């Protein structure tokens, strides 16, 4: 079971709102609108030498400086505009954008606020003010500004999107998903936004919605690798969940969907094999485990699980081979040692089986199944004291193991320790009142006890 986590990216996108006017009029005498910016800038300088108070020239010069990344010069020109006209909304707006570019977020905030005192109904100014707040880490203020932008212009997908990213940072995935939904409704052809919506659904434990949204991403961009990976992982996780609920047929469908999307997903083949084993479809299980190994020749778990399928198919020699391969990849693989113990027992090789169970207990001294199975081998080999020791160790870790109490009761009964046997059978029945063998053992122990009493009369 593999368990995969999504990564959400926090992105802020600026909305451009620059005004460039009168440039063509100022340059039309040159005969071409394609004069390089340097020449145009020089023309504006010439205009300003004649008329230093020409607001349009200062403004358009500011725009040209901005376009050429000459931010300090652009700031100077927009400030000249404001010296002449302190109520020029566009000058404050563009100053805010430049300050954002220069990471001078406090200055940007002040410029946008000045613009809003002149025009409180400009959605893009509120949006870009939200950007400045977000870049300063002032999340609540940013969300509030984006909300104001949306109130003015409900079609601002960027504002909804940025609110969604900010809610992710606050860990409010339900609110984030709601904002992403509104953004994607406005811009349903944006695979990046849809992808982020899908990852938000994942974070909000809405796996089915995430699946549908990743499918929308792939419909727009079939080569979107990460969407493919995430979708395949979701189908895999869905398969695991269904298998744990006992819905094996539905789990198979989910795993096959994952494989359709990503044919090299070794863990899915491994998980599909486990369902096939549960369904008794051993040949199918063997085939998918072999596929997992073909994809990843050092996939120890797939070898181990392939060995389990071979064991259930009574193909013991093949099982031994793949269990040994598992151990060549991971000497400490307790499951492979245990499974070898099972196979050796089935093949009538008790010494080899005991050795494997002992290996398990070297790795995990509290493995209850290994303790129990080794105790049975000890009994079969007439090593009663070793068997008792293993059973007592087991009960030390799990005092409620009905099977261990029952088996210990049988041993005590054979040793003539009837009172001890009665006590163990009773303990077994306390945990499993319907344990028929324990009931039979207890009745037999009482008969032996009564017979022993009569003999002593």
C-alpha positions in Angstrom: 0.0 0.0 0.0 1.5 2.9 -0.9 0.7 5.4 0.6 1.2 9.6 -2.0 1.0 13.4 -0.9 0.2 16.4 -3.1 2.2 19.6 -3.3 0.3 22.9 -3.6 2.1 25.8 -5.1 1.5 29.3 -3.9 1.4 31.6 -6.9 0.5 35.2 -7.3 -0.2 36.5 -10.7 -0.2 40.2 -11.5 -2.9 41.8 -13.6 -1.4 44.3 -16.0 -3.2 47.6 -16.4 -0.8 50.0 -18.0 -2.1 52.8 -20.1 0.1 53.8 -23.1 -1.6 56.7 -25.0 -0.5 59.4 -27.3 2.6 57.5 -28.3 1.5 56.9 -31.9 0.4 60.5 -32.2 3.8 61.7 -30.9 5.7 59.4 -33.3 3.5 59.6 -36.4 5.7 62.2 -38.0 8.5 59.7 -38.0 6.5 57.7 -40.5 6.6 54.3 -38.6 5.0 53.0 -35.4 7.9 50.5 -35.0 10.5 53.0 -33.9 12.7 51.4 -31.2 11.8 52.4 -27.6 15.1 54.3 -27.3 14.1 56.6 -30.1 10.6 57.1 -28.7 12.1 57.9 -25.3 14.3 60.5 -26.8 11.2 62.1 -28.6 9.5 62.4 -25.2 12.5 64.0 -23.7 12.5 66.5 -26.5 8.8 67.2 -25.8 9.5 67.7 -22.1 12.3 70.1 -22.8 9.8 72.3 -24.6 7.0 71.6 -22.1 8.1 70.2 -18.6 4.5 70.1 -17.5 3.3 67.8 -20.2 1.5 65.1 -18.1 0.9 62.8 -21.1 4.7 62.9 -21.9 5.7 62.1 -18.4 3.1 59.3 -18.1 4.0 57.7 -21.4 7.7 58.0 -20.6 7.0 56.2 -17.3 5.3 53.4 -19.3 8.3 53.1 -21.6 10.8 53.0 -18.8 8.7 50.3 -17.1 8.6 48.2 -20.3 12.4 48.5 -20.5 12.8 47.4 -16.8 14.1 50.9 -15.9 12.0 51.0 -12.8 13.7 53.9 -10.9 13.3 56.1 -14.0 9.7 55.0 -14.3 9.0 55.9 -10.7 10.5 59.3 -11.3 8.2 60.0 -14.2 5.0 58.8 -12.5 6.0 61.0 -9.5 6.3 63.9 -11.9 2.8 63.2 -13.1 1.6 63.3 -9.5 3.4 66.6 -8.8 1.4 68.1 -11.7 -1.9 66.2 -11.0 -2.1 64.7 -7.4 -5.3 63.0 -8.3 -4.0 60.9 -11.2 -5.4 57.4 -10.5 -3.3 55.7 -13.2 0.0 57.1 -11.9 -0.6 55.7 -8.5 -1.8 52.4 -9.9 1.3 52.0 -12.1 3.6 53.1 -9.2 2.0 50.3 -7.2 2.8 47.8 -9.9 6.4 48.9 -10.2 6.9 48.8 -6.4 5.5 45.2 -6.5 8.1 44.4 -9.2 10.9 45.8 -7.0 9.6 43.9 -4.0 8.9 47.2 -2.2 5.6 45.9 -0.9 5.0 48.6 1.7 5.4 51.3 -1.0 3.1 49.3 -3.3 0.4 49.1 -0.7 0.6 52.8 -0.1 0.4 53.6 -3.8 -2.6 51.3 -4.4 -4.4 52.8 -1.4 -3.8 56.3 -2.8 -5.3 55.1 -6.1 -8.3 53.7 -4.3 -9.0 57.0 -2.6 -9.5 58.4 -6.1 -11.4 55.4 -7.5 -12.8 52.9 -5.0 -14.4 50.8 -7.8 -11.4 49.6 -9.6 -11.3 45.8 -9.3 -7.7 45.4 -10.6 -6.3 47.8 -8.0 -7.9 45.7 -5.2 -6.5 42.6 -6.9 -2.9 44.0 -7.1 -3.2 45.3 -3.5 -4.0 41.7 -2.6 -0.8 40.7 -4.3 1.2 43.1 -2.3 -0.3 42.0 1.0 0.2 38.3 0.0 3.8 38.9 -0.8 4.3 40.5 2.7 2.6 37.4 4.3 -0.4 39.4 5.3 -2.8 36.7 4.3 -6.1 37.9 5.9 -5.6 41.4 4.4 -4.8 39.9 1.0 -7.9 37.7 1.0 -10.0 40.8 2.0 -8.5 42.8 -0.9 -9.2 40.0 -3.4 -12.8 39.7 -2.1 -13.3 43.4 -2.7 -12.0 42.9 -6.3 -14.5 40.1 -6.8 -17.3 42.2 -5.4 -16.6 44.8 -8.1 -15.9 42.3 -10.9 -17.2 38.8 -10.2 -15.4 37.5 -13.3 -11.9 37.9 -11.9 -10.7 34.3 -12.0 -7.2 35.4 -10.8 -8.6 36.8 -7.6 -10.5 33.6 -6.9 -7.4 31.6 -7.7 -5.1 33.6 -5.4 -7.7 33.4 -2.6 -7.6 29.6 -3.0 -3.8 29.5 -2.7 -4.0 31.6 0.5 -6.6 29.3 2.0 -4.2 26.4 1.3 -1.6 28.3 3.3 -4.1 28.7 6.2 -4.9 24.9 6.0 -8.5 25.7 5.0 -8.8 23.2 2.2 -12.6 23.3 2.0 -12.6 27.1 1.5 -9.7 26.7 -0.9 -11.6 24.1 -3.0 -14.6 26.4 -3.2 -12.5 29.3 -4.5 -10.7 27.1 -7.0 -14.1 25.9 -8.2 -15.2 29.5 -8.9 -11.9 30.2 -10.7 -12.2 27.2 -12.9 -15.8 27.9 -13.7 -14.6 31.2 -15.1 -11.6 29.7 -16.8 -12.4 26.0 -17.4 -9.6 25.7 -20.0 -6.7 26.3 -17.6 -5.1 23.0 -16.8 -2.8 24.5 -14.2 -5.7 25.8 -12.2 -7.6 22.6 -12.6 -4.6 20.6 -11.4 -4.3 22.8 -8.2 -8.1 22.3 -7.6 -7.6 18.5 -7.9 -4.7 18.6 -5.4 -6.9 20.7 -3.0 -9.6 18.1 -3.3 -7.1 15.5 -2.3 -6.0 17.5 0.8 -9.7 17.8 1.6 -10.2 14.0 1.4 -12.5 14.4 -1.6 -10.8 11.7 -3.7 -13.7 11.1 -6.2 -13.8 14.8 -7.0 -10.0 14.8 -7.3 -10.2 11.9 -9.8 -12.8 13.7 -11.9 -10.7 16.9 -11.9 -7.5 15.2 -12.9 -9.4 13.6 -15.8 -10.4 17.2 -16.8 -6.7 18.2 -16.7 -5.7 15.3 -18.9 -8.5 16.1 -21.4 -7.0 19.5 -21.8 -3.3 18.3 -21.6 -2.9 14.6 -22.3 0.8 14.8 -21.6 0.4 16.3 -18.1 2.8 13.9 -16.3 2.0 14.9 -12.8 -1.7 14.7 -13.4 -1.3 11.2 -14.7 0.8 10.2 -11.7 -1.7 11.7 -9.2 -4.7 10.1 -10.9 -3.0 6.7 -11.0 -2.1 7.0 -7.3 -5.7 8.0 -6.5 -7.0 4.9 -8.3 -4.4 2.8 -6.4 -5.4 4.2 -3.1 -9.1 3.7 -4.0 -8.3 0.1 -4.8 -6.6 -0.4 -1.4 -9.6 1.1 0.4 -12.1 -1.1 -1.4 -10.0 -4.2 -0.8 -9.9 -3.4 2.9 -13.7 -3.2 2.8 -13.9 -6.6 1.2 -15.1 -5.1 -2.1 -12.6 -7.1 -4.1 -14.3 -6.8 -7.6 -14.5 -3.1 -7.2 -10.9 -3.0 -6.1 -9.8 -4.9 -9.2 -11.6 -2.3 -11.4 -9.8 0.6 -9.5 -6.4 -1.0 -9.9 -6.9 -1.7 -13.6 -7.8 2.0 -14.1 -4.5 2.9 -12.4 -2.6 0.6 -14.8 -4.4 2.1 -17.8 -3.1 5.5 -16.8 0.4 4.4 -15.8 1.6 1.1 -17.1 4.8 1.1 -15.1 3.1 1.4 -11.7 4.7 -1.6 -10.0 2.9 -1.1 -6.6 -0.5 -1.4 -8.4 0.4 -4.7 -9.9 1.5 -5.9 -6.5 -1.7 -4.7 -4.9 -3.8 -6.2 -7.7 -2.0 -9.5 -7.1 -3.1 -9.5 -3.4 -6.8 -9.1 -4.4 -6.4 -11.9 -7.0 -5.0 -14.2 -4.2 -7.9 -13.3 -1.9 -10.3 -14.2 -4.8 -8.5 -17.5 -5.4 -7.4 -16.4 -8.8 -3.9 -17.7 -8.3 -2.8 -17.8 -12.0 -3.8 -14.2 -12.5 -2.0 -13.2 -9.2 1.2 -14.9 -10.4 1.0 -13.1 -13.7 0.6 -9.6 -12.2 3.4 -10.2 -9.6 5.6 -11.3 -12.5 4.7 -8.0 -14.3 5.7 -6.0 -11.2 9.0 -7.8 -11.1 9.5 -7.2 -14.8 9.1 -3.5 -14.2 11.3 -3.5 -11.1 13.6 -6.6 -10.9 14.6 -5.8 -7.3 11.1 -5.4 -5.9 11.4 -7.6 -2.9 7.7 -7.4 -1.8 6.6 -8.6 -5.2 8.9 -11.6 -5.0 7.5 -12.4 -1.5 3.9 -12.1 -2.6 4.6 -14.2 -5.7 5.9 -16.8 -3.4 2.7 -16.7 -1.4 0.7 -17.2 -4.6 2.9 -20.2 -5.5 2.4 -21.6 -2.0 -1.3 -21.4 -2.3 -1.1 -23.0 -5.7 1.0 -25.8 -4.1 3.9 -24.9 -6.4 6.3 -25.3 -3.4 9.6 -25.4 -5.3 8.8 -22.3 -7.2 7.7 -20.7 -3.9 11.0 -21.6 -2.3 12.9 -20.0 -5.2 11.2 -16.7 -5.0 11.3 -16.5 -1.2 15.1 -17.0 -1.4 15.2 -14.3 -4.0 13.4 -12.0 -1.6 16.0 -12.7 1.0 18.8 -12.1 -1.4 17.4 -8.6 -1.7 16.6 -8.2 1.9 18.1 -10.5 4.5 15.9 -9.1 7.2 12.6 -9.8 5.4 10.7 -11.5 8.2 7.8 -12.3 6.0 9.9 -14.3 3.5 11.5 -16.3 6.4 8.1 -17.0 7.8 6.7 -18.0 4.4 9.7 -20.3 3.8 8.9 -21.9 7.2 5.3 -22.6 6.0 6.5 -24.1 2.7 9.2 -26.3 4.4 6.5 -27.6 6.8 4.2 -28.4 3.8 7.1 -30.2 2.2 7.8 -32.2 5.3 11.1 -30.5 6.1 10.6 -29.6 9.8 14.3 -28.8 10.6 14.4 -26.2 7.8 11.0 -24.8 8.8 12.2 -24.4 12.4 15.3 -22.6 11.3 13.2 -20.1 9.3 10.8 -19.4 12.2 13.9 -18.9 14.4 15.2 -16.4 11.8 11.8 -14.5 12.1 12.2 -14.4 15.9 15.7 -13.0 15.6 14.3 -10.2 13.6 11.1 -9.8 15.7 11.1 -11.7 19.0 7.5 -10.9 19.5 6.2 -12.4 16.2 3.2 -14.5 17.6 2.7 -16.6 14.5 6.3 -17.6 14.4 6.3 -18.5 18.1 3.1 -20.6 17.6 4.3 -22.4 14.5 7.7 -23.2 16.0 6.0 -24.5 19.1 4.0 -27.0 17.0 7.3 -28.1 15.3 8.8 -28.6 18.7 5.9 -30.7 19.8 6.1 -32.8 16.6 9.7 -33.4 17.4 8.9 -34.3 21.0 10.7 -31.3 22.3 7.9 -30.5 24.8 9.8 -28.0 27.0 10.8 -25.9 24.0 7.2 -26.0 22.9 6.0 -24.8 26.3 8.6 -22.1 26.3 7.4 -20.7 22.9 3.7 -20.8 23.9 4.4 -19.0 27.2 6.4 -16.4 25.3 3.5 -16.0 23.0 1.1 -15.6 25.9 3.4 -13.1 27.5 2.8 -10.9 24.4 -0.8 -11.8 23.9 -2.5 -13.2 27.0 -5.8 -13.6 25.1 -4.6 -16.0 22.5 -7.2 -18.8 22.7 -5.2 -21.0 20.4 -2.0 -20.8 22.6 -4.0 -21.5 25.8 -5.7 -24.5 24.1 -2.5 -25.9 22.9 -0.8 -25.4 26.3 -3.8 -27.1 27.9 -3.3 -30.1 25.6 0.4 -30.4 26.5 -0.4 -30.2 30.3 -3.2 -32.8 29.9 -0.7 -35.2 28.2 1.8 -34.6 31.0 -0.9 -35.5 33.5 -1.1 -31.9 34.9 -4.9 -31.9 34.8 -5.5 -28.8 37.0 -3.1 -26.8 34.8 -4.8 -28.1 31.7 -8.2 -27.2 33.0 -7.0 -23.7 33.8 -5.6 -23.2 30.2 -8.8 -24.6 28.5 -10.9 -22.2 30.6 -8.7 -19.3 29.6 -9.1 -20.3 26.0 -12.9 -20.3 26.4 -12.9 -16.9 28.1 -11.6 -15.4 24.9 -13.5 -17.7 22.5 -16.5 -19.3 24.1 -17.4 -21.2 20.9 -14.0 -22.8 20.6 -15.1 -26.4 20.2 -11.7 -28.0 20.6 -11.2 -26.2 23.8 -14.6 -27.3 25.1 -13.8 -30.9 24.2 -10.4 -30.6 25.8 -12.0 -29.2 29.0 -14.6 -32.0 29.2 -11.9 -34.6 28.6 -9.7 -33.0 31.4 -12.7 -33.1 33.8 -13.2 -36.8 33.0 -9.6 -37.6 33.6 -9.7 -35.6 36.8 -12.8 -37.5 38.0 -11.2 -40.8 37.0 -8.1 -39.9 39.0 -10.2 -39.1 42.0 -12.0 -42.4 41.9 -8.7 -44.3 41.6 -7.5 -42.7 44.8 -10.6 -43.6 46.8 
